[in-house]
């Protein structure tokens, strides 16, 4: 490796470690602890690559990055930061960084990245965009774990592209949240984001739903024109519906390709292993490669347990914003949460924190309250299996427990709607399982119209799957 590398970091130890490693690799190194010296060297034409921390004593490196690239557009800048959030990764990419590396970093990985920057410096094309000023607390993704850092880096690189993305992960890991982040922080953010659950569509309705009725551009593609179309649960889509979708995606073969809906970014998601489905003949290989341009695999909550405290506090803040009592949570309670098995992933944790915000009579959620709620949930399942009883009796027992937790105080207002929602969710979810995800049959079974059913599925965030019958 040959070249002059500028290392900017206010931590002398980090400067020394990086400088020594680069020197051993054959580079010339100049190091500084200030933004002002970094800018002086840039103006003087020093350096072939910059490796810089974000927060420096005299400023933020990302604030001057557009100016650096305007003055020297062929100078790769590698950004490092201990503030490992998706916002840092996005800001670094939007400001024009060659790449972003979270701290603590792997030294070998950093050297490889510097080597790549030196070799490709004359071929890089960078977009210099104003830094995003969106407040950190408004971001949809939460967590500082290593697993999430990889997700942030991928998202940052994909924000301002139109590449197709396939998001995989178990139910409850946040696939739609990731899809919305790709849209909301990308160049299509001012256009529509349209989400559709492909598993919930009968095969005969796929073409009409996606592209509209004959001679009418009123389908989902037209609605998403200029924006993003999110195809959720693509792995549950029937084969004949896959064929129709593939024909729509292949614009040159589609008779109505001159209509609205051509300028659309496609993001798909699935909880299944599509490669295995392809091998089993249950998913079209040509459609798989059409959709799986850039894969993103979301980690389960068990793979990012260190994020639980941050997630729990985040969900309590959301609950307070939605009008529920404002609560904090003790360190001991967080430890209890960290030792649970989370089959429902982040969604299960979110639902639990919402219940605790309502049920806990104290301002601080204690470990005792968390254990009681988790135990009550387990006992309810065991009791219902051992001794079936009328639904009204189960609801009465639940409400008695609920009021008892509040002592002499009353629960938060809106109890009626919360209880109705708790009953609706399992009723609709189990009815969908019984009909293998057929919404027409489910609506008939429940005695409601299909539009009402679809509205409830969306409101209650129910995952529709065309799996085997569960009942």
C-alpha positions as CSV (number, residue, x, y, z in Angstrom):
1,X,0.0,0.0,0.0
2,X,1.4,3.4,-1.0
3,X,0.2,6.9,-0.3
4,X,-0.1,9.7,2.3
5,X,-2.8,9.2,4.8
6,X,-4.1,12.0,7.0
7,X,-5.3,10.6,10.4
8,X,-7.5,13.0,12.4
9,X,-8.7,12.0,15.9
10,X,-8.6,13.7,19.3
11,X,-7.7,10.4,21.0
12,X,-3.9,10.2,21.0
13,X,-3.9,6.4,21.5
14,X,-6.1,5.9,18.4
15,X,-3.9,8.2,16.3
16,X,-0.9,6.2,17.4
17,X,-2.3,2.8,16.7
18,X,-3.6,3.7,13.3
19,X,-0.5,5.6,12.3
20,X,1.8,2.7,13.3
21,X,-0.3,0.2,11.4
22,X,-0.4,2.4,8.3
23,X,3.4,3.0,8.5
24,X,4.0,-0.7,8.7
25,X,1.8,-1.2,5.7
26,X,4.1,1.2,3.7
27,X,2.1,4.5,4.0
28,X,3.2,7.9,4.9
29,X,1.1,9.3,7.8
30,X,0.3,12.8,9.0
31,X,-1.8,12.9,12.2
32,X,-3.7,15.7,14.0
33,X,-6.1,16.2,16.8
34,X,-8.0,19.2,15.3
35,X,-10.3,20.0,12.4
36,X,-8.4,23.3,11.7
37,X,-5.1,21.4,11.0
38,X,-7.0,18.9,8.9
39,X,-8.5,21.6,6.8
40,X,-5.1,23.4,6.5
41,X,-3.5,20.2,5.1
42,X,-6.4,19.7,2.7
43,X,-6.0,23.3,1.4
44,X,-2.2,22.6,0.9
45,X,-3.0,19.5,-1.2
46,X,-1.7,17.1,1.4
47,X,-2.9,13.5,1.6
48,X,-4.3,10.8,-0.7
49,X,-6.8,9.5,1.9
50,X,-8.3,11.0,5.1
51,X,-9.3,8.9,8.1
52,X,-11.1,11.1,10.6
53,X,-13.2,10.9,13.7
54,X,-16.6,12.8,13.6
55,X,-16.4,14.7,16.9
56,X,-13.3,16.8,17.3
57,X,-12.4,19.5,19.9
58,X,-12.9,22.3,17.4
59,X,-15.8,21.0,15.3
60,X,-17.7,18.2,13.6
61,X,-15.8,16.5,10.7
62,X,-19.1,15.9,8.9
63,X,-19.8,19.6,8.8
64,X,-16.7,20.3,6.7
65,X,-16.8,17.2,4.6
66,X,-18.8,18.7,1.8
67,X,-16.3,21.6,1.7
68,X,-13.4,19.1,1.6
69,X,-14.9,17.2,-1.3
70,X,-15.8,20.5,-3.2
71,X,-12.2,21.6,-3.0
72,X,-10.7,18.1,-3.6
73,X,-13.4,15.8,-5.1
74,X,-11.0,12.9,-5.6
75,X,-9.9,12.8,-2.0
76,X,-11.5,9.7,-0.2
77,X,-12.6,10.4,3.4
78,X,-13.2,7.5,5.7
79,X,-15.3,8.5,8.7
80,X,-15.1,6.9,12.2
81,X,-17.4,7.5,15.1
82,X,-18.2,6.1,18.5
83,X,-21.8,7.5,18.1
84,X,-22.9,4.3,16.4
85,X,-26.4,5.1,15.2
86,X,-28.0,4.9,11.8
87,X,-28.1,8.7,11.7
88,X,-24.3,8.9,11.9
89,X,-24.0,6.4,9.1
90,X,-26.6,8.3,7.0
91,X,-24.9,11.7,7.6
92,X,-21.5,10.3,6.7
93,X,-22.9,8.9,3.4
94,X,-25.0,11.9,2.5
95,X,-22.0,14.2,3.2
96,X,-20.0,12.2,0.7
97,X,-17.8,10.0,2.8
98,X,-16.0,7.2,1.0
99,X,-17.1,4.8,3.8
100,X,-18.1,4.8,7.5
101,X,-16.6,2.7,10.2
102,X,-18.1,2.5,13.8
103,X,-15.8,2.4,16.9
104,X,-14.5,0.2,18.3
105,X,-13.1,-0.9,14.9
106,X,-11.2,-3.8,13.6
107,X,-7.7,-2.6,12.6
108,X,-7.3,-5.1,9.8
109,X,-10.7,-4.0,8.3
110,X,-9.6,-0.4,8.5
111,X,-6.4,-1.1,6.7
112,X,-8.3,-3.0,4.0
113,X,-10.6,0.0,3.6
114,X,-7.7,2.5,3.4
115,X,-6.1,0.3,0.7
116,X,-9.4,0.2,-1.2
117,X,-9.7,4.0,-1.0
118,X,-6.1,4.5,-2.2
119,X,-6.7,2.3,-5.2
120,X,-10.1,3.6,-6.2
121,X,-9.7,7.3,-5.3
122,X,-9.7,8.4,-9.0
123,X,-12.8,6.3,-9.8
124,X,-15.1,7.4,-7.0
125,X,-18.2,9.4,-7.8
126,X,-19.6,11.2,-4.8
127,X,-22.9,13.0,-4.2
128,X,-22.4,16.0,-2.0
129,X,-25.7,16.5,-0.1
130,X,-26.6,18.7,2.8
131,X,-26.4,16.8,6.1
132,X,-29.7,15.5,7.3
133,X,-30.8,17.5,10.3
134,X,-33.5,15.0,11.4
135,X,-33.4,14.7,15.2
136,X,-31.9,11.4,16.5
137,X,-35.0,10.6,18.5
138,X,-37.2,10.6,15.3
139,X,-35.2,7.8,13.7
140,X,-37.1,4.6,13.1
141,X,-34.2,2.2,14.0
142,X,-32.8,1.8,17.5
143,X,-29.7,-0.1,18.7
144,X,-25.9,0.1,18.9
145,X,-25.1,-3.6,18.7
146,X,-22.6,-4.9,16.2
147,X,-25.4,-6.7,14.3
148,X,-27.3,-3.4,13.9
149,X,-24.1,-1.5,12.8
150,X,-23.9,-3.8,9.7
151,X,-27.5,-3.0,8.9
152,X,-26.8,0.8,9.3
153,X,-23.8,0.7,7.0
154,X,-25.8,-1.1,4.3
155,X,-28.8,1.2,4.6
156,X,-26.5,4.3,4.4
157,X,-25.1,3.0,1.1
158,X,-28.5,2.2,-0.3
159,X,-30.4,5.4,0.7
160,X,-29.9,7.3,-2.5
161,X,-29.9,4.5,-5.0
162,X,-32.8,2.8,-6.7
163,X,-31.4,-0.8,-6.3
164,X,-33.9,-3.5,-5.5
165,X,-33.7,-4.6,-1.9
166,X,-34.8,-7.9,-0.3
167,X,-35.3,-7.7,3.5
168,X,-35.3,-11.0,5.3
169,X,-35.8,-11.8,8.9
170,X,-38.2,-13.5,11.4
171,X,-41.6,-12.0,12.1
172,X,-41.3,-9.0,14.4
173,X,-37.7,-8.0,13.5
174,X,-38.8,-4.7,11.8
175,X,-38.8,-5.4,8.1
176,X,-41.3,-2.7,7.2
177,X,-39.5,-0.2,9.4
178,X,-36.3,-0.8,7.5
179,X,-38.1,-0.4,4.2
180,X,-39.6,2.9,5.3
181,X,-36.2,4.1,6.5
182,X,-34.8,3.4,3.0
183,X,-37.6,5.4,1.5
184,X,-37.8,8.3,4.1
185,X,-34.1,9.0,4.0
186,X,-33.6,8.6,0.3
187,X,-34.1,10.8,-2.7
188,X,-37.7,9.5,-3.1
189,X,-38.8,10.7,0.3
190,X,-41.2,13.3,-1.0
191,X,-43.0,10.6,-3.1
192,X,-45.4,7.9,-1.9
193,X,-44.4,4.8,0.1
194,X,-47.0,2.1,-0.7
195,X,-47.0,-1.2,1.3
196,X,-48.8,-4.3,0.2
197,X,-48.9,-7.7,1.8
198,X,-48.6,-10.1,-1.1
199,X,-49.6,-13.2,1.0
200,X,-53.0,-11.6,1.6
201,X,-53.8,-11.3,-2.1
202,X,-55.7,-14.1,-4.0
203,X,-53.7,-15.0,-7.1
204,X,-56.4,-13.7,-9.4
205,X,-56.3,-10.3,-7.9
206,X,-52.5,-9.7,-8.0
207,X,-52.4,-8.0,-11.4
208,X,-55.4,-5.7,-10.7
209,X,-54.1,-4.8,-7.3
210,X,-50.7,-4.0,-8.5
211,X,-51.4,-2.4,-11.9
212,X,-55.1,-1.5,-11.8
213,X,-58.1,-2.6,-13.8
214,X,-57.9,-2.7,-17.6
215,X,-57.2,0.7,-19.1
216,X,-57.1,2.3,-15.6
217,X,-53.9,3.2,-13.9
218,X,-55.3,2.8,-10.4
219,X,-53.2,0.0,-9.0
220,X,-50.4,0.1,-6.4
221,X,-47.7,0.7,-9.0
222,X,-49.5,3.9,-10.2
223,X,-50.1,5.0,-6.6
224,X,-46.3,4.6,-5.9
225,X,-45.2,6.4,-9.0
226,X,-42.0,8.3,-8.2
227,X,-41.7,6.6,-4.8
228,X,-41.4,3.1,-3.3
229,X,-43.5,0.0,-3.5
230,X,-43.0,-2.4,-0.6
231,X,-44.0,-6.0,-1.3
232,X,-44.2,-7.6,2.1
233,X,-44.3,-11.4,2.7
234,X,-43.2,-12.1,-0.9
235,X,-42.3,-15.7,0.1
236,X,-45.9,-16.6,0.8
237,X,-47.0,-15.6,-2.7
238,X,-48.6,-18.4,-4.7
239,X,-46.7,-19.5,-7.8
240,X,-49.3,-18.3,-10.3
241,X,-49.3,-14.9,-8.6
242,X,-45.5,-14.8,-8.8
243,X,-45.8,-15.3,-12.6
244,X,-48.1,-12.3,-12.8
245,X,-45.8,-10.2,-10.6
246,X,-42.7,-11.1,-12.7
247,X,-44.6,-10.1,-15.9
248,X,-45.4,-6.7,-14.3
249,X,-41.8,-6.1,-13.3
250,X,-40.5,-6.9,-16.7
251,X,-41.7,-3.6,-18.1
252,X,-40.7,-4.3,-21.7
253,X,-43.1,-7.2,-21.8
254,X,-46.0,-5.4,-20.2
255,X,-48.6,-4.0,-22.6
256,X,-49.4,-1.0,-20.5
257,X,-45.8,0.1,-19.7
258,X,-46.4,3.6,-21.0
259,X,-48.8,4.3,-18.1
260,X,-48.1,5.7,-14.7
261,X,-46.2,3.5,-12.3
262,X,-42.9,2.9,-14.2
263,X,-40.7,5.1,-11.9
264,X,-41.0,2.9,-8.8
265,X,-38.4,1.4,-6.5
266,X,-39.2,-2.1,-5.4
267,X,-38.4,-3.3,-1.9
268,X,-39.5,-6.8,-0.9
269,X,-39.5,-8.7,2.4
270,X,-40.0,-12.2,3.6
271,X,-39.7,-14.3,6.8
272,X,-38.8,-17.4,4.8
273,X,-35.7,-18.7,3.1
274,X,-36.3,-17.9,-0.5
275,X,-33.3,-19.8,-1.8
276,X,-34.7,-22.9,-0.1
277,X,-38.1,-22.2,-1.7
278,X,-36.5,-21.8,-5.1
279,X,-34.8,-25.2,-4.7
280,X,-38.1,-26.8,-3.7
281,X,-39.8,-25.3,-6.7
282,X,-42.1,-23.1,-4.6
283,X,-40.6,-19.7,-5.7
284,X,-39.6,-18.7,-9.2
285,X,-35.9,-18.4,-9.6
286,X,-36.1,-15.6,-12.1
287,X,-38.3,-13.6,-9.8
288,X,-35.9,-14.2,-6.9
289,X,-33.0,-12.7,-8.8
290,X,-35.2,-9.9,-10.0
291,X,-36.0,-8.9,-6.4
292,X,-32.9,-10.0,-4.5
293,X,-30.5,-7.4,-5.9
294,X,-29.2,-6.3,-2.5
295,X,-30.1,-8.6,0.4
296,X,-30.5,-7.3,4.0
297,X,-30.9,-9.9,6.7
298,X,-32.3,-8.5,10.0
299,X,-31.1,-10.0,13.2
300,X,-33.5,-11.5,15.7
301,X,-33.7,-9.9,19.1
302,X,-31.7,-12.8,20.7
303,X,-28.8,-11.8,18.4
304,X,-28.8,-8.2,19.7
305,X,-29.6,-8.5,23.4
306,X,-27.4,-5.6,24.3
307,X,-30.0,-3.4,22.5
308,X,-32.8,-4.3,24.8
309,X,-32.3,-1.4,27.3
310,X,-32.2,1.1,24.6
311,X,-35.2,-0.4,22.8
312,X,-37.2,-0.7,26.0
313,X,-36.7,3.0,26.9
314,X,-37.5,3.9,23.3
315,X,-40.8,2.1,23.4
316,X,-41.7,3.7,26.7
317,X,-41.1,7.2,25.1
318,X,-43.4,6.2,22.2
319,X,-46.1,5.1,24.6
320,X,-45.9,8.4,26.4
321,X,-46.2,10.3,23.0
322,X,-49.3,8.3,22.3
323,X,-50.9,9.4,25.5
324,X,-50.1,6.6,27.8
325,X,-48.6,7.3,31.3
326,X,-44.9,8.3,31.1
327,X,-42.8,5.7,32.7
328,X,-39.1,4.9,33.4
329,X,-37.6,1.5,33.9
330,X,-35.1,0.3,36.5
331,X,-31.8,-1.3,35.7
332,X,-32.9,-4.5,37.5
333,X,-36.0,-4.7,35.3
334,X,-33.9,-4.3,32.2
335,X,-31.7,-7.2,33.3
336,X,-34.9,-9.3,33.6
337,X,-35.8,-8.4,30.0
338,X,-32.3,-9.3,28.8
339,X,-32.7,-12.8,30.1
340,X,-36.0,-13.6,28.4
341,X,-36.5,-15.6,25.2
342,X,-38.1,-13.3,22.6
343,X,-39.9,-15.5,20.1
344,X,-41.8,-12.4,18.8
345,X,-38.6,-10.4,18.5
346,X,-38.7,-6.5,18.7
347,X,-42.5,-6.5,18.2
348,X,-43.0,-8.6,21.3
349,X,-40.8,-6.3,23.3
350,X,-42.7,-3.3,22.0
351,X,-46.0,-4.8,23.0
352,X,-44.8,-5.7,26.4
353,X,-43.5,-2.2,27.1
354,X,-46.9,-0.8,26.0
355,X,-48.7,-3.1,28.5
356,X,-46.3,-2.2,31.3
357,X,-46.8,1.5,30.6
358,X,-50.5,0.9,31.2
359,X,-50.4,-1.6,34.0
360,X,-47.6,-0.4,36.2
361,X,-49.0,1.9,38.9
362,X,-45.6,3.4,39.8
363,X,-43.6,5.9,37.8
364,X,-40.7,3.5,37.5
365,X,-41.2,0.0,36.2
366,X,-39.5,-2.4,38.6
367,X,-38.1,-5.9,38.1
368,X,-41.0,-7.2,40.3
369,X,-43.6,-5.7,38.0
370,X,-41.9,-7.1,34.9
371,X,-41.7,-10.6,36.4
372,X,-45.3,-10.5,37.4
373,X,-46.4,-9.5,33.9
374,X,-44.2,-12.1,32.2
375,X,-45.4,-14.8,34.7
376,X,-49.1,-13.8,34.3
377,X,-48.7,-14.2,30.5
378,X,-47.2,-17.7,30.9
379,X,-49.7,-18.8,33.6
380,X,-52.6,-17.6,31.4
381,X,-51.4,-19.8,28.5
382,X,-50.9,-22.8,30.8
383,X,-54.3,-22.4,32.6
384,X,-56.1,-22.0,29.3
385,X,-54.7,-25.2,28.0
386,X,-55.3,-27.1,31.2
387,X,-58.8,-25.9,32.0
388,X,-60.8,-24.4,29.1
389,X,-63.3,-21.8,30.2
390,X,-65.7,-19.3,28.8
391,X,-64.1,-16.3,27.2
392,X,-66.0,-13.9,29.5
393,X,-64.4,-15.6,32.5
394,X,-60.9,-15.2,31.1
395,X,-61.5,-11.6,30.4
396,X,-62.9,-11.0,33.8
397,X,-59.8,-12.6,35.4
398,X,-57.5,-10.5,33.3
399,X,-59.3,-7.3,34.2
400,X,-59.3,-8.1,37.9
401,X,-55.6,-8.6,37.8
402,X,-55.3,-5.4,35.8
403,X,-57.3,-3.3,38.3
404,X,-55.5,-4.9,41.3
405,X,-52.1,-3.7,40.0
406,X,-53.3,-0.1,40.2
407,X,-54.4,-0.4,43.8
408,X,-56.5,2.6,44.7
409,X,-55.6,4.4,41.5
410,X,-57.5,4.2,38.2
411,X,-56.0,3.0,34.9
412,X,-55.2,5.4,32.1
413,X,-58.2,6.6,30.1
414,X,-59.2,4.7,27.0
415,X,-59.5,1.3,28.7
416,X,-62.5,0.2,26.6
417,X,-60.7,0.6,23.2
418,X,-57.5,-1.1,24.6
419,X,-59.4,-4.2,25.8
420,X,-61.4,-4.4,22.5
421,X,-58.1,-4.3,20.6
422,X,-56.6,-7.1,22.7
423,X,-59.6,-9.3,21.9
424,X,-59.7,-8.4,18.2
425,X,-56.0,-9.2,17.6
426,X,-56.1,-12.9,18.5
427,X,-59.6,-13.3,17.0
428,X,-58.6,-12.0,13.6
429,X,-55.1,-13.6,13.7
430,X,-56.4,-17.1,14.5
431,X,-59.2,-16.8,11.9
432,X,-56.6,-16.0,9.3
433,X,-54.6,-19.0,10.3
434,X,-57.7,-21.2,10.1
435,X,-58.3,-20.1,6.5
436,X,-54.6,-20.2,5.6
437,X,-54.5,-16.5,5.0
438,X,-57.5,-16.3,2.7
439,X,-59.0,-12.9,3.5
440,X,-62.3,-13.6,1.6
441,X,-63.0,-16.7,3.7
442,X,-61.8,-15.0,6.9
443,X,-64.2,-12.0,6.4
444,X,-67.0,-14.5,5.8
445,X,-66.1,-16.5,8.9
446,X,-66.0,-13.3,11.1
447,X,-69.1,-11.8,9.5
448,X,-67.4,-8.6,8.4
449,X,-66.7,-7.1,5.0
450,X,-63.3,-7.5,3.4
451,X,-62.4,-3.8,3.6
452,X,-63.0,-3.8,7.3
453,X,-60.8,-6.9,7.7
454,X,-58.0,-5.4,5.7
455,X,-58.2,-2.2,7.8
456,X,-58.0,-4.2,11.0
457,X,-55.1,-6.3,9.8
458,X,-53.2,-3.1,9.1
459,X,-54.2,-1.4,12.4
460,X,-53.3,-4.4,14.5
461,X,-50.1,-5.2,12.6
462,X,-51.1,-8.8,12.0
463,X,-48.8,-10.9,9.9
464,X,-50.7,-12.8,7.2
465,X,-49.2,-16.0,6.1
466,X,-50.3,-18.6,3.6
467,X,-48.9,-21.5,5.7
468,X,-50.5,-24.8,6.7
469,X,-53.7,-24.7,8.7
470,X,-53.0,-24.1,12.4
471,X,-56.3,-25.1,13.9
